[in-house]
């Protein structure tokens, strides 16, 4: 599902700032200066492309500011599909923004490969028009091939602990990519990827079931009255989303329409935030945004204009062929991997109560029951831990956060990740 709010966290919250969307020097080169930032960059930024068949996947690689030779390595893709890394458009009215460092960057002790995936996102492109007809499974395989090829070109990172990191819709792909990596390792493919686990925020697993849980959470948050909810529950048999309404009773449809009207003007990605018709900068003849078609900042002859989300792609040529990724998650419970899944408790897009529900269906041992976790002496969310013969799953909520918690709770998600990835309890 595409995110209507800015996902600056992909660059600002996790790295340093939203600078990277205005880059590029030459392909595959180290970028030392960026427009809008004074002086030389105080971190290592590499940009380039990896060929996957006739497709070219664009990446930004930020090396750990700690000890990159041994620090973890993340492959990071965001939601959509069709949305690349994005910048914060809040209060943006045009021109070149001033860039600044962000104090809660995940790259303090982790190297991160940010990728415009799948093809059709950001600066990733193909010379073959047929490549844009891509599906979930094909996208996951494309990411898997990218990872192997990238490591072949950066052999110094092959031994680092490796994680697949995703957000929102790409949560569907995370367990598929992980299974592909494990299968490739078992088949003896080179290089062997030192896959340790998955990090996934607001993880999409089953879109249709999540729609029903949206209604349940909206009721819990006080957006739907008890009376309306109970009637809807009775007439709809506890299911609040239908792709085929021909077999649904008139009473159920009536109450579903009432519910739709009640939450129509709610920002489903963050129920406490205003709902805006667009997050794009408002332009007029006297104040035009600086066009990204200036070829100073990326590889000439590729993508001519960067777009926040390729809706034509995500709503047209993309094939959503994975209705549920549960079986892939279930298979991973035998793998010995480490998972960190986290959710905002004011997110209706991927309701935290649904994520908690399907985690329970994995039939793994509850090692640590629901408890608060703290930052600065304050409760910032709740967490649980599960285990299964070496497999470990940590689940956390972010109190007062919306969809993609790194957007809303930068310090808290930084503390969460830092503790988890370095084997400390939340």
C-alpha positions as a Markdown table, in Angstrom:
| # | Residue | x | y | z |
|---|---|---|---|---|
| 1 | Unk | 0.0 | 0.0 | 0.0 |
| 2 | Unk | 1.4 | 3.4 | -0.9 |
| 3 | Unk | 2.1 | 5.8 | 1.9 |
| 4 | Unk | 0.4 | 9.2 | 1.6 |
| 5 | Unk | 2.5 | 10.7 | 4.4 |
| 6 | Unk | 6.2 | 11.5 | 3.9 |
| 7 | Unk | 8.6 | 8.7 | 4.7 |
| 8 | Unk | 11.5 | 10.9 | 5.5 |
| 9 | Unk | 12.6 | 8.4 | 8.0 |
| 10 | Unk | 14.0 | 6.3 | 5.2 |
| 11 | Unk | 16.7 | 8.9 | 4.8 |
| 12 | Unk | 16.4 | 11.4 | 7.7 |
| 13 | Unk | 15.4 | 9.1 | 10.5 |
| 14 | Unk | 17.6 | 6.2 | 9.5 |
| 15 | Unk | 20.5 | 7.9 | 7.8 |
| 16 | Unk | 21.1 | 11.6 | 8.1 |
| 17 | Unk | 18.6 | 13.6 | 6.0 |
| 18 | Unk | 16.5 | 13.6 | 2.9 |
| 19 | Unk | 19.5 | 14.6 | 0.8 |
| 20 | Unk | 19.9 | 11.5 | -1.2 |
| 21 | Unk | 17.0 | 12.0 | -3.5 |
| 22 | Unk | 18.8 | 15.0 | -5.0 |
| 23 | Unk | 22.0 | 13.2 | -5.6 |
| 24 | Unk | 24.1 | 11.5 | -7.7 |
| 25 | Unk | 27.5 | 12.0 | -9.0 |
| 26 | Unk | 28.6 | 9.3 | -11.4 |
| 27 | Unk | 27.1 | 5.8 | -11.0 |
| 28 | Unk | 28.8 | 3.6 | -8.5 |
| 29 | Unk | 30.8 | 6.4 | -7.0 |
| 30 | Unk | 31.3 | 7.8 | -3.6 |
| 31 | Unk | 29.4 | 11.1 | -3.1 |
| 32 | Unk | 31.3 | 13.6 | -1.0 |
| 33 | Unk | 29.2 | 16.7 | -1.4 |
| 34 | Unk | 25.5 | 17.4 | -1.9 |
| 35 | Unk | 23.6 | 20.5 | -2.9 |
| 36 | Unk | 22.1 | 22.1 | 0.2 |
| 37 | Unk | 24.7 | 20.7 | 2.6 |
| 38 | Unk | 27.7 | 22.8 | 3.7 |
| 39 | Unk | 31.0 | 21.1 | 3.4 |
| 40 | Unk | 32.0 | 17.5 | 2.9 |
| 41 | Unk | 29.6 | 14.8 | 4.0 |
| 42 | Unk | 30.6 | 13.4 | 7.4 |
| 43 | Unk | 29.6 | 9.8 | 6.4 |
| 44 | Unk | 30.3 | 7.5 | 3.5 |
| 45 | Unk | 27.6 | 7.6 | 0.8 |
| 46 | Unk | 27.9 | 5.4 | -2.4 |
| 47 | Unk | 25.3 | 5.5 | -5.2 |
| 48 | Unk | 25.0 | 3.2 | -8.1 |
| 49 | Unk | 23.1 | 0.5 | -10.0 |
| 50 | Unk | 23.0 | -3.2 | -9.9 |
| 51 | Unk | 22.0 | -5.1 | -13.0 |
| 52 | Unk | 19.3 | -7.8 | -12.6 |
| 53 | Unk | 18.7 | -9.2 | -16.0 |
| 54 | Unk | 17.7 | -6.3 | -18.2 |
| 55 | Unk | 16.7 | -4.2 | -15.2 |
| 56 | Unk | 18.8 | -1.7 | -13.3 |
| 57 | Unk | 18.1 | -1.3 | -9.6 |
| 58 | Unk | 19.3 | 2.0 | -8.1 |
| 59 | Unk | 20.8 | 2.0 | -4.6 |
| 60 | Unk | 22.2 | 4.3 | -1.9 |
| 61 | Unk | 24.7 | 2.7 | 0.4 |
| 62 | Unk | 25.5 | 4.4 | 3.6 |
| 63 | Unk | 28.4 | 2.8 | 5.5 |
| 64 | Unk | 28.2 | 2.4 | 9.3 |
| 65 | Unk | 29.8 | 5.3 | 11.2 |
| 66 | Unk | 30.9 | 2.9 | 13.8 |
| 67 | Unk | 33.0 | -0.2 | 12.7 |
| 68 | Unk | 31.7 | -1.1 | 9.2 |
| 69 | Unk | 34.0 | -4.0 | 8.9 |
| 70 | Unk | 32.0 | -5.9 | 11.6 |
| 71 | Unk | 28.8 | -3.9 | 12.0 |
| 72 | Unk | 25.5 | -5.3 | 10.7 |
| 73 | Unk | 24.4 | -4.8 | 7.0 |
| 74 | Unk | 20.8 | -4.0 | 6.1 |
| 75 | Unk | 19.1 | -4.3 | 2.8 |
| 76 | Unk | 16.3 | -1.8 | 3.1 |
| 77 | Unk | 13.2 | -1.4 | 0.9 |
| 78 | Unk | 10.0 | 0.6 | 1.6 |
| 79 | Unk | 6.4 | 0.2 | 0.8 |
| 80 | Unk | 4.2 | 1.0 | -2.2 |
| 81 | Unk | 4.9 | -0.9 | -4.3 |
| 82 | Unk | 6.3 | 1.8 | -6.5 |
| 83 | Unk | 7.5 | 4.2 | -3.8 |
| 84 | Unk | 11.2 | 4.8 | -3.4 |
| 85 | Unk | 12.9 | 6.6 | -0.6 |
| 86 | Unk | 11.3 | 9.9 | 0.0 |
| 87 | Unk | 11.9 | 13.3 | 1.6 |
| 88 | Unk | 9.9 | 15.4 | 4.1 |
| 89 | Unk | 7.6 | 17.7 | 2.2 |
| 90 | Unk | 6.2 | 19.3 | 5.4 |
| 91 | Unk | 6.2 | 23.1 | 4.9 |
| 92 | Unk | 8.2 | 22.7 | 1.7 |
| 93 | Unk | 7.3 | 25.4 | -0.9 |
| 94 | Unk | 10.0 | 25.0 | -3.5 |
| 95 | Unk | 13.7 | 25.5 | -4.2 |
| 96 | Unk | 16.6 | 23.5 | -2.9 |
| 97 | Unk | 16.2 | 22.6 | 0.7 |
| 98 | Unk | 18.9 | 23.0 | 3.3 |
| 99 | Unk | 20.2 | 19.7 | 4.5 |
| 100 | Unk | 21.2 | 18.8 | 8.0 |
| 101 | Unk | 22.3 | 15.7 | 10.0 |
| 102 | Unk | 19.8 | 13.8 | 12.1 |
| 103 | Unk | 20.9 | 12.6 | 15.6 |
| 104 | Unk | 19.0 | 9.3 | 15.6 |
| 105 | Unk | 20.5 | 7.7 | 12.5 |
| 106 | Unk | 20.5 | 3.9 | 12.4 |
| 107 | Unk | 23.8 | 4.2 | 10.5 |
| 108 | Unk | 25.7 | 5.1 | 13.7 |
| 109 | Unk | 26.4 | 1.4 | 14.0 |
| 110 | Unk | 24.8 | -0.3 | 10.9 |
| 111 | Unk | 25.5 | -0.1 | 7.2 |
| 112 | Unk | 22.4 | 0.2 | 5.1 |
| 113 | Unk | 21.7 | -0.4 | 1.4 |
| 114 | Unk | 18.6 | 1.6 | 0.4 |
| 115 | Unk | 17.2 | 0.3 | -2.8 |
| 116 | Unk | 14.5 | 1.7 | -5.2 |
| 117 | Unk | 12.7 | -1.6 | -5.7 |
| 118 | Unk | 10.9 | -3.0 | -7.6 |
| 119 | Unk | 11.6 | -1.7 | -11.1 |
| 120 | Unk | 9.4 | 1.3 | -11.6 |
| 121 | Unk | 10.3 | 2.8 | -8.3 |
| 122 | Unk | 12.5 | 5.9 | -8.1 |
| 123 | Unk | 15.5 | 5.8 | -10.3 |
| 124 | Unk | 15.3 | 2.0 | -11.0 |
| 125 | Unk | 14.5 | 1.3 | -14.6 |
| 126 | Unk | 14.7 | -1.3 | -17.4 |
| 127 | Unk | 15.5 | -1.4 | -21.1 |
| 128 | Unk | 12.8 | -4.0 | -21.5 |
| 129 | Unk | 9.2 | -2.7 | -21.2 |
| 130 | Unk | 8.1 | -6.2 | -20.2 |
| 131 | Unk | 10.1 | -5.9 | -16.9 |
| 132 | Unk | 7.6 | -3.4 | -15.6 |
| 133 | Unk | 5.0 | -6.2 | -15.6 |
| 134 | Unk | 6.2 | -7.5 | -12.3 |
| 135 | Unk | 4.6 | -9.3 | -9.4 |
| 136 | Unk | 5.2 | -9.8 | -5.7 |
| 137 | Unk | 7.1 | -13.0 | -6.2 |
| 138 | Unk | 9.1 | -11.6 | -9.1 |
| 139 | Unk | 9.9 | -8.5 | -7.0 |
| 140 | Unk | 11.1 | -10.6 | -4.1 |
| 141 | Unk | 13.3 | -12.6 | -6.4 |
| 142 | Unk | 14.7 | -9.4 | -8.0 |
| 143 | Unk | 15.7 | -8.2 | -4.5 |
| 144 | Unk | 17.3 | -11.6 | -3.8 |
| 145 | Unk | 19.4 | -11.4 | -7.0 |
| 146 | Unk | 20.3 | -7.8 | -6.2 |
| 147 | Unk | 21.6 | -8.8 | -2.8 |
| 148 | Unk | 23.9 | -11.5 | -4.2 |
| 149 | Unk | 25.2 | -9.3 | -7.0 |
| 150 | Unk | 25.8 | -6.4 | -4.6 |
| 151 | Unk | 27.8 | -8.6 | -2.3 |
| 152 | Unk | 29.8 | -9.9 | -5.2 |
| 153 | Unk | 30.7 | -6.3 | -6.0 |
| 154 | Unk | 31.4 | -5.5 | -2.3 |
| 155 | Unk | 33.0 | -8.7 | -1.0 |
| 156 | Unk | 34.4 | -7.0 | 2.1 |
| 157 | Unk | 30.8 | -7.1 | 3.5 |
| 158 | Unk | 30.1 | -10.8 | 2.8 |
| 159 | Unk | 30.9 | -11.9 | 6.4 |
| 160 | Unk | 28.9 | -9.1 | 8.1 |
| 161 | Unk | 25.6 | -10.0 | 9.8 |
| 162 | Unk | 23.0 | -9.4 | 7.2 |
| 163 | Unk | 19.4 | -8.4 | 7.7 |
| 164 | Unk | 16.4 | -7.8 | 5.3 |
| 165 | Unk | 14.7 | -4.6 | 6.4 |
| 166 | Unk | 11.3 | -3.5 | 5.1 |
| 167 | Unk | 8.4 | -1.1 | 5.8 |
| 168 | Unk | 4.7 | -1.3 | 5.1 |
| 169 | Unk | 3.7 | -3.2 | 1.9 |
| 170 | Unk | 7.3 | -4.5 | 1.5 |
| 171 | Unk | 6.6 | -6.5 | 4.6 |
| 172 | Unk | 4.9 | -9.0 | 2.3 |
| 173 | Unk | 8.2 | -9.5 | 0.5 |
| 174 | Unk | 10.5 | -9.8 | 3.5 |
| 175 | Unk | 9.9 | -13.4 | 4.5 |
| 176 | Unk | 9.9 | -14.4 | 0.8 |
| 177 | Unk | 13.3 | -12.8 | 0.2 |
| 178 | Unk | 14.6 | -14.5 | 3.4 |
| 179 | Unk | 13.4 | -17.9 | 2.3 |
| 180 | Unk | 15.1 | -17.3 | -1.1 |
| 181 | Unk | 18.3 | -16.5 | 0.6 |
| 182 | Unk | 18.2 | -19.6 | 2.8 |
| 183 | Unk | 17.4 | -21.8 | -0.3 |
| 184 | Unk | 20.3 | -20.3 | -2.2 |
| 185 | Unk | 22.7 | -20.8 | 0.7 |
| 186 | Unk | 21.5 | -24.4 | 1.1 |
| 187 | Unk | 22.1 | -24.9 | -2.7 |
| 188 | Unk | 25.7 | -23.8 | -2.2 |
| 189 | Unk | 25.4 | -20.6 | -4.2 |
| 190 | Unk | 28.2 | -18.2 | -3.8 |
| 191 | Unk | 28.5 | -15.9 | -2.0 |
| 192 | Unk | 26.9 | -17.4 | 1.1 |
| 193 | Unk | 24.8 | -14.7 | 2.6 |
| 194 | Unk | 25.2 | -14.4 | 6.3 |
| 195 | Unk | 21.5 | -13.9 | 6.9 |
| 196 | Unk | 20.7 | -13.3 | 10.5 |
| 197 | Unk | 17.2 | -11.9 | 10.4 |
| 198 | Unk | 14.4 | -9.5 | 9.4 |
| 199 | Unk | 13.5 | -6.0 | 10.6 |
| 200 | Unk | 10.0 | -4.9 | 9.5 |
| 201 | Unk | 7.9 | -1.9 | 10.5 |
| 202 | Unk | 4.1 | -1.9 | 10.0 |
| 203 | Unk | 4.6 | -5.2 | 8.3 |
| 204 | Unk | 1.9 | -6.0 | 5.7 |
| 205 | Unk | 1.0 | -9.7 | 5.8 |
| 206 | Unk | -2.5 | -10.2 | 4.4 |
| 207 | Unk | -4.2 | -7.1 | 3.1 |
| 208 | Unk | -7.7 | -8.3 | 3.0 |
| 209 | Unk | -7.7 | -9.5 | 6.7 |
| 210 | Unk | -6.0 | -6.3 | 7.7 |
| 211 | Unk | -9.0 | -4.3 | 6.3 |
| 212 | Unk | -11.3 | -6.1 | 8.6 |
| 213 | Unk | -9.0 | -5.4 | 11.6 |
| 214 | Unk | -9.1 | -1.7 | 10.6 |
| 215 | Unk | -12.7 | -1.7 | 11.7 |
| 216 | Unk | -11.9 | -3.4 | 15.0 |
| 217 | Unk | -9.1 | -1.0 | 15.8 |
| 218 | Unk | -11.2 | 2.0 | 14.8 |
| 219 | Unk | -13.8 | 0.9 | 17.3 |
| 220 | Unk | -11.1 | 0.4 | 20.0 |
| 221 | Unk | -9.8 | 3.9 | 19.4 |
| 222 | Unk | -13.3 | 5.4 | 19.8 |
| 223 | Unk | -14.0 | 6.2 | 16.1 |
| 224 | Unk | -16.9 | 3.8 | 15.9 |
| 225 | Unk | -19.5 | 3.5 | 18.6 |
| 226 | Unk | -20.2 | 0.3 | 20.5 |
| 227 | Unk | -23.7 | 0.0 | 19.1 |
| 228 | Unk | -22.7 | 0.5 | 15.5 |
| 229 | Unk | -19.8 | -1.9 | 15.9 |
| 230 | Unk | -21.9 | -4.6 | 17.6 |
| 231 | Unk | -24.5 | -4.4 | 14.8 |
| 232 | Unk | -21.9 | -4.6 | 12.1 |
| 233 | Unk | -20.3 | -7.6 | 13.9 |
| 234 | Unk | -23.6 | -9.4 | 14.1 |
| 235 | Unk | -24.8 | -8.7 | 10.5 |
| 236 | Unk | -21.3 | -9.2 | 9.0 |
| 237 | Unk | -20.3 | -12.2 | 11.0 |
| 238 | Unk | -17.1 | -10.5 | 12.2 |
| 239 | Unk | -15.8 | -9.8 | 8.7 |
| 240 | Unk | -15.8 | -6.1 | 7.7 |
| 241 | Unk | -14.2 | -6.2 | 4.2 |
| 242 | Unk | -15.5 | -7.9 | 1.1 |
| 243 | Unk | -14.2 | -7.9 | -2.5 |
| 244 | Unk | -17.4 | -9.6 | -3.6 |
| 245 | Unk | -20.5 | -8.1 | -2.0 |
| 246 | Unk | -23.0 | -10.2 | -3.9 |
| 247 | Unk | -23.5 | -12.6 | -1.1 |
| 248 | Unk | -23.4 | -10.0 | 1.7 |
| 249 | Unk | -26.7 | -9.2 | 3.5 |
| 250 | Unk | -28.2 | -5.8 | 3.0 |
| 251 | Unk | -27.9 | -5.1 | 6.7 |
| 252 | Unk | -24.2 | -5.8 | 6.7 |
| 253 | Unk | -23.6 | -3.5 | 3.7 |
| 254 | Unk | -25.6 | -0.8 | 5.4 |
| 255 | Unk | -23.5 | -0.8 | 8.5 |
| 256 | Unk | -20.3 | -1.1 | 6.5 |
| 257 | Unk | -21.3 | 2.0 | 4.7 |
| 258 | Unk | -21.9 | 3.8 | 8.0 |
| 259 | Unk | -18.5 | 2.7 | 9.2 |
| 260 | Unk | -16.9 | 4.0 | 6.0 |
| 261 | Unk | -18.5 | 7.3 | 6.5 |
| 262 | Unk | -17.3 | 7.5 | 10.1 |
| 263 | Unk | -13.6 | 7.0 | 9.2 |
| 264 | Unk | -13.7 | 8.6 | 5.7 |
| 265 | Unk | -12.1 | 11.8 | 7.0 |
| 266 | Unk | -9.7 | 10.1 | 9.3 |
| 267 | Unk | -6.0 | 9.9 | 8.4 |
| 268 | Unk | -5.7 | 6.1 | 8.5 |
| 269 | Unk | -2.0 | 6.2 | 8.6 |
| 270 | Unk | -2.1 | 8.2 | 11.8 |
| 271 | Unk | -5.5 | 8.8 | 13.3 |
| 272 | Unk | -4.3 | 11.7 | 15.5 |
| 273 | Unk | -2.9 | 13.6 | 12.5 |
| 274 | Unk | -4.9 | 15.8 | 10.1 |
| 275 | Unk | -6.0 | 14.2 | 6.8 |
| 276 | Unk | -4.6 | 16.1 | 3.9 |
| 277 | Unk | -5.6 | 15.7 | 0.3 |
| 278 | Unk | -2.0 | 15.6 | -0.8 |
| 279 | Unk | 1.4 | 15.8 | 0.7 |
| 280 | Unk | 2.9 | 17.3 | -2.5 |
| 281 | Unk | 4.3 | 20.8 | -2.4 |
| 282 | Unk | 1.9 | 23.4 | -3.6 |
| 283 | Unk | 3.3 | 25.1 | -6.6 |
| 284 | Unk | 2.3 | 28.3 | -8.5 |
| 285 | Unk | 3.8 | 30.2 | -11.4 |
| 286 | Unk | 6.0 | 32.3 | -9.1 |
| 287 | Unk | 7.4 | 29.5 | -6.9 |
| 288 | Unk | 8.2 | 26.3 | -8.8 |
| 289 | Unk | 9.9 | 23.4 | -7.2 |
| 290 | Unk | 13.4 | 22.8 | -8.5 |
| 291 | Unk | 13.0 | 20.1 | -11.1 |
| 292 | Unk | 14.9 | 16.8 | -10.6 |
| 293 | Unk | 15.3 | 16.6 | -14.4 |
| 294 | Unk | 18.6 | 18.4 | -14.0 |
| 295 | Unk | 21.0 | 15.7 | -14.8 |
| 296 | Unk | 23.7 | 16.9 | -12.4 |
| 297 | Unk | 22.4 | 14.6 | -9.7 |
| 298 | Unk | 22.1 | 11.2 | -11.2 |
| 299 | Unk | 23.2 | 9.0 | -14.0 |
| 300 | Unk | 22.4 | 10.5 | -17.4 |
| 301 | Unk | 20.2 | 8.5 | -19.7 |
| 302 | Unk | 18.2 | 6.7 | -17.0 |
| 303 | Unk | 15.2 | 8.1 | -15.1 |
| 304 | Unk | 14.5 | 11.7 | -16.2 |
| 305 | Unk | 12.2 | 12.8 | -13.4 |
| 306 | Unk | 11.9 | 11.5 | -9.8 |
| 307 | Unk | 8.4 | 10.9 | -8.6 |
| 308 | Unk | 7.3 | 10.3 | -5.0 |
| 309 | Unk | 5.3 | 7.3 | -5.9 |
| 310 | Unk | 4.7 | 5.6 | -9.2 |
| 311 | Unk | 0.9 | 5.2 | -8.9 |
| 312 | Unk | 0.5 | 4.2 | -12.5 |
| 313 | Unk | 2.8 | 1.3 | -11.7 |
| 314 | Unk | 1.4 | 0.3 | -8.3 |
| 315 | Unk | -2.3 | 0.6 | -9.4 |
| 316 | Unk | -1.7 | -0.8 | -12.9 |
| 317 | Unk | 1.0 | -3.1 | -14.1 |
| 318 | Unk | 2.0 | -4.5 | -10.7 |
| 319 | Unk | 0.6 | -8.0 | -10.0 |
| 320 | Unk | -0.3 | -8.6 | -6.3 |
| 321 | Unk | 0.1 | -12.3 | -6.5 |
| 322 | Unk | 0.8 | -13.0 | -2.8 |
| 323 | Unk | -2.5 | -12.7 | -0.9 |
| 324 | Unk | -0.8 | -13.8 | 2.4 |
| 325 | Unk | 2.9 | -14.2 | 3.4 |
| 326 | Unk | 2.0 | -16.2 | 6.5 |
| 327 | Unk | 3.3 | -19.5 | 5.1 |
| 328 | Unk | 6.6 | -17.9 | 4.4 |
| 329 | Unk | 6.8 | -16.6 | 8.0 |
| 330 | Unk | 5.8 | -20.0 | 9.3 |
| 331 | Unk | 8.6 | -21.7 | 7.3 |
| 332 | Unk | 11.1 | -19.3 | 8.8 |
| 333 | Unk | 10.2 | -20.4 | 12.4 |
| 334 | Unk | 12.4 | -23.5 | 11.7 |
| 335 | Unk | 15.3 | -21.4 | 10.5 |
| 336 | Unk | 17.0 | -20.0 | 13.6 |
| 337 | Unk | 16.6 | -16.4 | 12.3 |
| 338 | Unk | 16.0 | -13.3 | 14.5 |
| 339 | Unk | 13.0 | -11.1 | 13.7 |
| 340 | Unk | 12.1 | -7.6 | 14.9 |
| 341 | Unk | 8.5 | -6.6 | 14.0 |
| 342 | Unk | 7.2 | -3.3 | 15.2 |
| 343 | Unk | 3.9 | -1.3 | 14.8 |
| 344 | Unk | 2.4 | 2.0 | 15.6 |
| 345 | Unk | -0.7 | 1.8 | 17.8 |
| 346 | Unk | -2.5 | 4.5 | 16.0 |
| 347 | Unk | -2.1 | 3.0 | 12.5 |
| 348 | Unk | -5.2 | 1.8 | 10.7 |
| 349 | Unk | -3.4 | 0.8 | 7.6 |
| 350 | Unk | -1.7 | -2.2 | 9.1 |
| 351 | Unk | -3.4 | -2.5 | 12.5 |
| 352 | Unk | -1.1 | -3.6 | 15.3 |
| 353 | Unk | -3.9 | -5.9 | 16.7 |
| 354 | Unk | -3.8 | -7.8 | 13.4 |
| 355 | Unk | 0.0 | -8.2 | 13.5 |
| 356 | Unk | -0.3 | -9.5 | 17.1 |
| 357 | Unk | -3.1 | -11.9 | 15.9 |
| 358 | Unk | -1.1 | -13.6 | 13.1 |
| 359 | Unk | 2.1 | -13.8 | 15.2 |
| 360 | Unk | 0.0 | -15.8 | 17.7 |
| 361 | Unk | -0.9 | -18.2 | 14.8 |
| 362 | Unk | 2.7 | -19.1 | 14.2 |
| 363 | Unk | 2.4 | -21.5 | 17.1 |
| 364 | Unk | 5.8 | -20.6 | 18.7 |
| 365 | Unk | 6.6 | -20.3 | 22.4 |
| 366 | Unk | 5.9 | -17.1 | 24.2 |
| 367 | Unk | 9.2 | -16.4 | 25.9 |
| 368 | Unk | 8.4 | -13.0 | 27.4 |
| 369 | Unk | 4.9 | -11.8 | 27.8 |
| 370 | Unk | 3.5 | -8.3 | 27.1 |
| 371 | Unk | 5.4 | -5.6 | 29.0 |
| 372 | Unk | 6.2 | -1.9 | 28.6 |
| 373 | Unk | 9.5 | -0.8 | 27.2 |
| 374 | Unk | 11.1 | 2.5 | 28.0 |
| 375 | Unk | 13.2 | 5.4 | 26.6 |
| 376 | Unk | 14.3 | 8.2 | 28.9 |
| 377 | Unk | 12.4 | 6.6 | 31.8 |
| 378 | Unk | 9.1 | 6.9 | 29.9 |
| 379 | Unk | 6.9 | 4.1 | 28.5 |
| 380 | Unk | 7.2 | 4.3 | 24.7 |
| 381 | Unk | 5.4 | 1.1 | 23.8 |
| 382 | Unk | 4.9 | -2.6 | 24.7 |
| 383 | Unk | 6.8 | -5.6 | 23.6 |
| 384 | Unk | 6.7 | -9.5 | 23.6 |
| 385 | Unk | 9.2 | -12.1 | 22.7 |
| 386 | Unk | 8.7 | -15.5 | 21.1 |
| 387 | Unk | 11.1 | -18.4 | 20.4 |
| 388 | Unk | 11.3 | -21.7 | 18.6 |
| 389 | Unk | 14.6 | -23.7 | 18.8 |
| 390 | Unk | 16.9 | -20.8 | 17.9 |
| 391 | Unk | 14.3 | -18.8 | 16.1 |
| 392 | Unk | 13.6 | -15.5 | 17.9 |
| 393 | Unk | 10.8 | -13.0 | 17.2 |
| 394 | Unk | 10.6 | -9.7 | 19.1 |
| 395 | Unk | 7.5 | -7.7 | 18.6 |
| 396 | Unk | 7.1 | -4.1 | 19.8 |
| 397 | Unk | 4.6 | -1.3 | 19.6 |
| 398 | Unk | 5.3 | 2.4 | 19.5 |
| 399 | Unk | 2.9 | 4.3 | 21.7 |
| 400 | Unk | 1.2 | 7.2 | 19.9 |
| 401 | Unk | 2.8 | 6.3 | 16.5 |
| 402 | Unk | 1.1 | 5.9 | 13.2 |
| 403 | Unk | 2.0 | 3.9 | 10.1 |
| 404 | Unk | 5.8 | 3.5 | 9.6 |
| 405 | Unk | 6.8 | 4.3 | 13.2 |
| 406 | Unk | 10.3 | 5.6 | 12.2 |
| 407 | Unk | 8.4 | 8.5 | 10.6 |
| 408 | Unk | 6.6 | 9.4 | 13.9 |
| 409 | Unk | 8.9 | 8.2 | 16.6 |
| 410 | Unk | 12.5 | 8.7 | 15.4 |
| 411 | Unk | 14.3 | 8.5 | 18.8 |
| 412 | Unk | 12.2 | 5.6 | 20.1 |
| 413 | Unk | 12.7 | 3.5 | 17.0 |
| 414 | Unk | 16.4 | 4.2 | 16.9 |
| 415 | Unk | 16.7 | 3.1 | 20.6 |
| 416 | Unk | 14.6 | 0.0 | 19.8 |
| 417 | Unk | 16.7 | -1.0 | 16.8 |
| 418 | Unk | 20.0 | -0.3 | 18.5 |
| 419 | Unk | 19.1 | -2.5 | 21.5 |
| 420 | Unk | 17.8 | -5.3 | 19.5 |
| 421 | Unk | 20.5 | -5.5 | 16.8 |
| 422 | Unk | 23.2 | -5.5 | 19.5 |
| 423 | Unk | 21.5 | -8.2 | 21.6 |
| 424 | Unk | 20.2 | -6.0 | 24.4 |
| 425 | Unk | 16.6 | -6.3 | 25.6 |
| 426 | Unk | 14.2 | -3.5 | 24.7 |
